[in-house]
Amino acid sequence: MNSTDTMQTFQNLENLSFEEKKAVYTKLFSLGANTSKSLEEKIELIKLICFFTHTLQKKDSNKYYSSKVVLEAILPKDMRYDLFIISYSCICDDLLYQVDNVENPGYENSKKLIERIKQLVDQWIPF
């Protein structure tokens, strides 16, 4: 797709109704469900991904870290669900835009934080 086609696609998306935009969002970026059916755990997962990504970015400001790259690096292959990674990464990268500070969610080291991310991802249901 060339840049003209891309711009046309964006213009077409802007003209969609709320219901149509919601359908596009649900199809492409839905967060799915988790076995605990807990909103707090979905939000916790977003917070942890954002914190970890932001922390890496602060350590090496010369390099851009997307949440997608971070998730692909920390999740074992059997937990790398494309839909999950894309959906959560898009949301986290959007939330991190122009953010200077993400508070530590209470993990004393990255190993424990990564283990909690894996725990939460393991509860994800891909439908």
C-alpha positions in Angstrom: 0.0 0.0 0.0 1.5 3.4 -1.0 1.1 6.6 1.0 -1.8 7.8 -1.2 -3.7 4.6 -0.5 -3.0 4.9 3.2 -4.2 8.5 3.4 -7.4 7.5 1.6 -7.9 4.7 4.0 -7.5 7.1 7.0 -10.0 9.5 5.4 -12.5 6.7 4.9 -12.1 5.7 8.5 -12.7 9.2 9.7 -16.1 9.2 8.0 -17.3 6.1 9.8 -20.1 6.3 12.4 -19.4 5.4 16.0 -20.8 2.0 15.5 -18.7 1.3 12.5 -15.5 2.6 14.2 -16.3 0.4 17.2 -16.7 -2.6 14.9 -13.3 -1.9 13.3 -11.7 -1.4 16.8 -13.3 -4.6 18.1 -12.1 -6.6 15.0 -8.5 -5.3 15.0 -7.7 -4.3 18.6 -10.0 -6.1 21.0 -8.3 -7.0 24.3 -10.2 -10.3 24.3 -11.1 -11.8 27.7 -9.2 -13.2 30.6 -10.1 -16.3 32.7 -10.5 -14.2 35.8 -13.0 -11.9 34.0 -11.4 -9.1 35.9 -11.2 -5.5 34.6 -8.5 -4.8 37.2 -6.3 -7.5 35.8 -6.7 -6.2 32.2 -5.8 -2.7 33.5 -2.9 -4.1 35.6 -1.5 -5.8 32.5 -1.6 -2.5 30.5 0.1 -0.7 33.4 2.8 -3.3 33.6 3.5 -3.3 29.9 3.5 0.5 29.8 5.8 0.7 32.9 8.3 -1.8 31.5 8.3 -0.2 28.0 8.7 3.3 29.5 11.5 2.2 31.8 13.5 0.7 28.9 12.9 3.9 26.8 14.2 6.1 29.7 17.4 3.9 30.0 18.2 4.2 26.3 16.6 7.4 25.0 18.5 7.1 21.7 16.5 4.0 20.8 12.7 3.7 20.4 11.1 0.8 22.2 7.6 -0.1 21.2 5.5 -2.2 23.5 5.3 -4.8 20.7 9.1 -5.3 20.7 9.1 -5.5 24.5 6.3 -8.1 24.6 8.0 -10.2 21.9 11.2 -10.1 23.9 9.8 -11.1 27.2 7.1 -13.6 26.3 8.1 -17.2 25.4 7.2 -18.3 21.9 4.2 -20.3 23.1 2.7 -17.2 24.6 3.2 -14.8 21.6 -0.3 -14.5 20.4 -0.3 -12.0 17.5 -3.7 -10.6 18.2 -2.8 -10.1 21.9 0.5 -8.5 21.2 -0.8 -6.1 18.5 -3.9 -5.1 20.6 -2.1 -4.5 23.8 0.9 -2.9 22.1 -1.2 -0.4 20.2 -3.1 0.6 23.3 0.1 0.9 25.4 2.1 2.8 22.8 -0.8 5.2 22.5 -1.1 5.7 26.3 2.7 6.3 26.5 2.7 9.0 23.9 4.0 12.2 25.4 4.2 10.7 28.9 7.2 11.6 31.0 6.4 9.5 34.1 5.0 6.1 34.7 4.9 5.2 38.4 6.5 1.9 39.5 3.6 -0.5 40.1 5.4 -1.9 43.1 7.8 -4.4 41.7 11.4 -4.3 43.1 13.0 -5.9 40.0 12.2 -6.6 36.4 12.2 -10.4 36.9 9.2 -10.2 39.2 7.4 -7.7 36.9 8.0 -10.0 33.8 6.7 -13.0 35.8 3.5 -11.1 36.6 3.1 -10.1 33.0 3.4 -13.7 32.0 0.9 -14.8 34.6 -1.6 -12.3 33.3 -1.0 -13.2 29.6 -1.4 -16.9 30.5 -5.0 -16.0 31.6 -5.8 -14.4 28.2 -8.6 -16.1 26.1 -8.1 -15.3 22.3 -11.7 -14.9 21.3 
